[in-house]
Amino acid sequence: MQDARTRSGSVNGDAGIRTTATARPLLHVLADTSDKLSGICSILQERFAIAGERLDADSRLSQTPVAIVIRAELRDVDNIAAIKQRAAKLAKVGKRIFLLEHTSHVCISQAYALGATLVLPSTVGRTKLLAALADPADGPSASSGDTLQSDNAVETAATAIASMFAAVTLGQPLDVDGAKEAGRQIAERITRQGLTEWLMTVRRHHEGTYQHCLLVTGLAIDFGLSLGVGRADLERLYSAAMFHDIGKAQIPLAVLDKPGRLDATERALIETHPAAGYDFLKDHDGISREILDAVRHHHEYLDGSGYPDALCGESIGDIVRILTISDIFAALIEHRHYKPTMPRAEAYDVLCGMNGKLEKALVRSFKQVALTR
């Protein structure tokens, strides 16, 4: 710990680290080893006043920080118990970032269950971590109340998605009602405050597969609202969006979130997810025929070139057609650390160029969602 003491100011033994600077925003850091603790402190101390401690120490953190960063092995029951003991203090902090040693669906689900607002791999670099800790006020303006509401909606939905993926991985019962409730909250959020803020908030909090699911759900909801669908159809639409990629839980995250182009074997593996999701959901209560149809067929195209069943024309239902457009657009505009985010206008042009694959009338109707909402 000598290096950590030198870099971080005064130290309360190996269990804790505290910087001496007070002008900077206060950041709490928790870790399950001294090496992890000192490593995080060393890359963040120039920007923050840091109070840190190990999870196996008695909690002495009293002030409420601007954010908290936790790096721990969540397959360790003692670490989980130590984090739960700090639950009351964690709940007071608006930004709770978990750095995971193993970014499996189960560990991600556990992090959200423990109160994470953002989950990142422990290998995340300094630039990415600082960006995650940046004050939202530095970006597009929003009132603190609006930001808190949107962040809470993201947390609820991300927790539901993570729980779904973990249920598939572990062969456990699926919380169908919880997922639908998360979709309902997203619908309420977008009805009140619009699509654009939802998209920005999601991209600020998530990357990869979970970000995609949240973007698709928001886009499908706003598309449905713009079309004036009834309450029952809107519920079917956001439920289908929440569940549409559940089959990806059987695909390793290394493949799902791989930078760059997939090889033929990886692509074939990815293309198993619609049927896998359908097979998992078909025996669950509360999953309607329309939702199952959307889960299985959201990669089908009108010209028969899609998968897994090569459907065409009238064989593809309305909810599927709406979800497919939302899914493609979300994939184009999502943020990935290895590529720039495609502007929404450019992404809409891609949709317009998919002649014969998507319903032209729906693509035209989607324009206001894509560009102005």
C-alpha positions, 0 to 999 in steps of 0.5 A: 500500500506504500504507493497508494499512501504516496499518491492519495494523501493520508491513509487509515491503514490498509482499509481506507484511503482519503485524499487531502484536497477538499475543493474537488468533488467527493468520490467514494471508492470501495474495493475488495482488495487493497490493490484494487482500491489504490488502483482506482484512487490513483487514476481518479485522484486528480479529478476528485477528492477520494474517500476509499475503504475496503469492503472487509473494513467497518464502514467509516464513510459519512459524507454523501459523495457525488458518486461511488465506485465499487470494484469487487468480485460479485461471485464472492458472497462476502463481498455481496454481504458487505455491499448490502450492509452499506445499502442505506448509504449507497441509496443516497448517492445518485451515481453508483458505478460497479466495476466487475471482474467478470461481466457475465449476465449473472454478475451484471444482474447482481450488480443492479440488484445491489443498486448499480446505476452503471456497470462497467468491466474492471478493465475500463480505462481512465478516460471511460471511467472519468466520462462515466463520472462526469456531471450530467450538467456538463452535457445537454441541459436538464433540470436535476429533477428531470435527470433523476427521474430519467436515471431512475427509469433507466435503472429500473429497466436495466435491472429488469433486463439484467434479471431476465438475462440471468433467469435464462442463464440460471434456468430460473423463473422469469419475472414477466410482470417486473419486465412489463412494469419496467416497460410501463415506466419507460412509456410514462417517462417518454410520454412526459419528457420525450424520446431524445432525453431518454436516448441520451440518458441510456447512452450515458449509462450503458453500453452493449447489449443492455443499452441496445435493449433500452434504446429499442424499448424507448424507440418502439414506445415513441413510435407507437405513441406517434402512431396513436396506438391504444393502451393495450397495443402500446403494452404489447409493443413495450413488452415485446421490446423488453423481451425481444433479445432475451435469447441473447442471454445464451450467447457469450458477452464477448461475442455480443459486445465484440468490437468490429465485425463478427466472423461467420461462426459468430454471426451464425451464433448471433442469429440463433437468438430469436428462436432461443428467446421464443423457446424460452418464453413460450411456456411462460404465463403472461406472454401473449402470442403477439409478443412471442411472434415479435420475439421470434420474428423481429429480424424478418424482412418483407422480401423473405431475406430475414431469419430465423423463418424467412417470412415474407409479406403478409406473414409478418405482423404489425407489431413485428414490423414496428419492432424491426424498424425500432431495432435496426434504428437503435443498432445504428445510433447506439454508442460503442466505445470503438466507433462513433455514434451515427447521427439520427438523420444518417441512420434514418437514411439507412432505413429509407435505403432498405428497399423491399425489406421494411414497410415504406409507409411505416418508415415514412411514419417513423421519420418524426420519431427518428428526427424530431421527437 
